[in-house]
């Protein structure tokens, strides 16, 4: 994916391609309107599972994952490349898939969404993935692909239900002539989404298991079950098998839900989606606004532990800063320093965050961002990450991060 200003071009690259003011690849060509890009800027090739990027002594430099390179480097996985004001997202598979009419999604989310649509014929679906990773959109896709698409779509936040009333709220109750309608009855003929199902109380889990097995609703105080036709989407932000092992989640219910599981990838693994969201949200804040290439780059190399919601909030905040300063270009300087960063990359080291477990948890994107912010000074980057200088060198070696230390 190549982003030019607020434009994006998705294309398949051949095994070896030269990038400059004219790009020719896959039988297509286009001129790049970027006066900061050299005529012959860099070459890119895919070799033995890794991207090989070579800077051709360009005037303004070639940046890989936020760091300026010299000569040739190898990077595995999704890789962010900046040439002048042009951003390239290098993917092994650059195919997209229509999503919600809002554009396209990257290959990782496209594959997950295809699996969700295929699961529409199943009575239940378990969506696993970090909070904020497009669970709502995936649930809507399941509903629209199901035979109950004409019915209601009801979403329930399991973590927000007060203790002791989950069964009544979900399944309803009847005491004498007084009847309480539950969420399942509201979703009759449609789909119910149980968000963060791990927070559901054990008694409610058992009743839900019976509903899935018998396809009958059992309100509290009612002796005879009521036939029900409802598709069930359960979302889990953590691994449910751990909750089962800790006896916090019913094993039978897990096995029933686990027959159809779709894992939603975190935003840090969806570079094309990050670039698309940044540009979309900037324009949404003001039609006169544009996202600077370095803003897109800064967002692409951050891990975004809060996923899509965090990115959208951060970009909107950056756009508001630009508007307040009467600027029509949103730059990385408008982005909050803490936006999209993990806790370990934000502040000075402490006795707690110097533990080896913290170092092991640092991913490649977080390390590269810290290095870029420290201008490649190892001591400064290590302090920001909360690790020892020697630990940072070890992590860089593990992740294949190579550069010349400025110290």
N, C-alpha and C positions, 0 to 999 in steps of 0.2 A: 504494500500500500504506500503510495506516494502522496504527501499532502503539500499543496502549494497555496499559501495564504489560507483561505477558508475552503479551498477545493481539495478533493481527495481522488486519487486514481488508483484502482485496484487492478493488478495485472500479474500474470505469471512471468517470472524471469527465466531466461535460459540458464544453462549451467554457468555461463560466464558472460557478464555484461559490463559495459563501461557506462558510467554515469557522468553526465555533464549537462551543458545547456541544451543538448539534444539527446534524448534517450530512445534507443531502438531496441525493442524486445518483443518476442512472441509475435513477430510479423506486424507489430504496431510501432508507431513512433510519435513523439510529441516534443515540442520545444518547451523548455522550462524557463519561464519569465522570472529569472532570479539573478540580479546583477552581482550578487555576492558569491555565485557559484562559478567556478572556473570552467573553461570550455571542456577540458579533460580533467575532471575533478577526482574521481576514484573508480576503482573496479570492485565488483562484487562477484563472488562465485560460491557455489555450494559444493563442499568437498568432504566426503566421508562423514556426513551427519553434522557438519559445522559450516557456518558462514565464514568466508575468508574475505576480509575487507582490506583494500590497499589504497592508501592515500597517494595520489600522483603529484606530490609537491604542490598541492592546491594553494591558492592565494590566501584563503580565509580558513583553511583547515577542514579536516574531516573528524566528526565527533561520533563515537560509538557508545551507546548507553550513557550519554552525558559527558563522556571524557574524550578529550582530543587525543588522537592517535598519531604515531609516527611510523611510517612504513606499513607493514602488514600485521594484522591481528586475526586471530581465530576466535569465534564466539559460537557457542551452542545455544539452541533454543531461539525463541523470539528475540529479535535484536533491533534496537532503535538506532537509526543512522541519520545524522544531520549534515547536510551539505549546504552551506550558506543559510538561506531561509527556507530550505526544502527539507521536509521530514520523510524518511522512508522507514516503514515497518517491514522488516524482513521475516517472512514466514515460510515454513516448508510447504504449507498449503494455504494459498491466499483466496480460496473460494469463500463466498458469502452465501447467505440464505435469507430470503425475505422474512422479516419478523412481524412487526405490528403495524406495517404501513408507515413506519417512522424512518425508514432507510433500510440498511442491511446490517447484519451482525457478522462478527468474525467467525472463522471456522470452528473454534472451540465451542462457542455458544450455539452455533448453527447445528452442530452434531447433537448437542443436548436437547435442543428444541425439537429436532426431528424425532428423537426418542420419546419425548413428551407427547408429541402428536400421535405417534404409533401406539402409545399407552392409553389413548383415549377410549379404546374399546374395552379396557380393563376396569373392574369395579373400584380399584383403589390404586393409588400411586404414592410412592415415597420420594420426596425431593430432598436430597442431601446437599448441603453447601453452606458456606458462611453467611451470616446475616447480611442482608443488603445485596445479595447476588442474584437479583431478578427472579425471586420466587413468585412474586405476584404475577408477572408476565407469563411465567411458565404455567402457573395454575390456570390462567385465562386460556392459554393455548390448549391445555388438556380439556377444559370445559368445552371450548369451541369445536374440538375434534371428537367429542363424545356424542352418543345418541341422545344425551340429555341437554344438548346445547340450547334448546328453546326454554329450558327451565332456569330457575334463579341460580346465581353464584353467591354463596354466603361464606364470608371469611370470619374465623373466630381466632382471637389471640389467646392461646391456652395459658400463657404466662400471666395474663391480666385477670384471669378469673379468680375471685376470692376463694380462700380455703373453705371446703365443705359445701359449696354450691355448684361445683362443676357439673355433677350429674343432672341436677335440675335444669341448669342453663342449657346443657347440650341436648338432653333427651326429653325434657319436659316433665311435668308432674300433674297428678290429679288427686285432690282431696275432697271427697264428697262431690259437690256440683262445681267446685272451683277448679278450673283447669289452667295450667301454666304451659304455654307453648314454648318448646325448646328449639334450638338452632337447627336440629335435624329435621324437625317438622317444617320449619321455614324453608329448608333446602329441598323439600320433597319434589322429585321430578327433575332435580338439577344437580349441583355439585356443592359440597361443603369443603372448605379449606381449613384444616386444623394447623395453624401456624405455631411452630415450636412445640411439637407434640410431646417432647420429652418432659415438658413442664406439667403435663396432664396428670392428675392424681390417679393413684393405682386403682381405686374403685371405679373411676370413670374409664380407665383403660380396659378393665375386665368387661364392663358393659359394652364398650365399643367393639371388643373382640366378638362378643355374642352377636352384635348387630351385623358385623361383616360375615360371620359364619351362617347366620340364619336368615339374613336380609329382612329382619323384623325389628321394629323399634319397641323398646320396653320403657315407657315413661314410669317415673316413680309413682307407686301406689296403684298401678294397673297390672292385673294378673295375666291378661292375654296380650300377646305381642301384636303390633300393628304392621302389616306389610309396608315396606318402604323401598323406594327406588332412588337411591342417592349415590353419586360418585364421590369418593373420598380422596382428597389430596392431603397428605400429611407432610409437613416440612420439618426438617431436623437440621439445626445449625451445628450440632456436634455429632460425633459417631454414636449411633444408638446402641451398637453392640457393647460399648463401655457401660452405658446405663443399664443394660440387661445384666451384665456381669456384676454390677454394683446393686442389683435387685431394685433399681429405681424405675425399671421399665419392664412390662410384662413380656416374657419370652414368646408366648403364643401370639401376641399382637405383633411383635416384631417380625416373626416368621410369616405371618399373614401379609404384612405390608411389604416385606422384603422380596416378595415374588416379583415386584415391579419397582425397581429403583432407578432413578436418574440422578446423576451427580452434576450439579451446576458448578462450573469452574469459577474460581475467584477472579476478580477484575484484574489482578496483577498478571494473570496468564492470558489476558484478552487485550492485547495491545491495540488492535484495530478498533475495538469498541471504545477504548480510552480516548483515542484521537477523535473518533466520531462524536462522542459525548461532549468533549471539550469544545469542539467547534460549534456543535448544535446549541449548547447552553450559552456560549458567548453571544451568538446572534440572537438568541431568545431574550437576552437581557437588553438588547438594543440593536436594531437593524443596522445602525451605523458602525457597530463594533466589529472588530476582527481579532482573531487569536494570533498572537505573534508565534513564529515557529519555535522560539525558545520556551514559550509557555506550554505548547503542546509537548515538547521534549521533556520539560520538567515534570509534567503530569505522567508521561509515559514511563519514566524511570522510577517513580515512587511506588511503594507496595500497596497503598490504599487498603489498610486493614478493615475499614468500614465499607469497602466496596462501592457500588454505584451511588448510594445515597451520600456517602462522604464526598465523592468526587463532584457530584452535582452541587452540593452545598458550597464546596471550596471554590469551584469555578464561578458560581454566582457571586460569591463574596469578592473574588478578585475582580470581576466585571464591575461591581459596584464601586470598588476603589478607583478603577480607571475612570468611570463616569464622574466620580466626585472630584477627580483631578482634571476633568475636562479633556480626557484622552480618548481617542477612538480606536486605540490598539491596546489590548490586554496583554501585559507582559509578565514574565515570571516574577518580577519584583512585586507585582500586585498579589501574588499568591502567598498565603500565610506560610511561614517557615515550618510550622508543625503539620500542615495539611498533608494527608496521605502518608505520614511517616509512622513507623512503629515507635513504641515508647523508648526503646533502647537507643534510638538514633537522635533523640531530642535534647538530652541534657548531659551534664557532666557525669563521670563515672562515680559510682558509690560502691560500698562494700558489698551490697546486695547484687547490683547488676554486673559485677566483675566475675560472677560465678560462671564456670564453663558452660552450664546449660544455656545461658543467655547467648554466649558466643555461638553455640551450635544452632541456635534458633534464627540467627541472622541470615537472611537470604541475600542473593546476589544483588538484587535491585537496591536494597537498603544500603548495602556496603558501597555500591557505586555512587549512590546519591551522596552519602557521607563523604566519600573521597572528593567528589566534585565540589561540594560545599567547602571542603577544607583545602581546595586548590591543590590536591594530590599530596598534601603534607601528612605523612603517615601518623605522626604523633598527635596532630590535631584531630584527624579522623578517628583514631583509636579512642581518644578521650570522649568524643561525641557519641561513639557507639558503646562506650562502657566496657571496653576490652583492653587488654594489654597490647602494646605494639607488636610483640611477637605473635600473639593470637591473631591479630589482624593480618599479618603476613601469611599465617597458616590458612586463614579463611580465604584470602585472595588466591592462594595457590589451589585450594580445593575448587573454587569457582572459576578458575582460569582467567583471573583478572591480572593483566600484566601492564605495567606502565613504569616510567622512570620517576622515582621519588624526587620531589623538588628540594628536600632538606639537604 
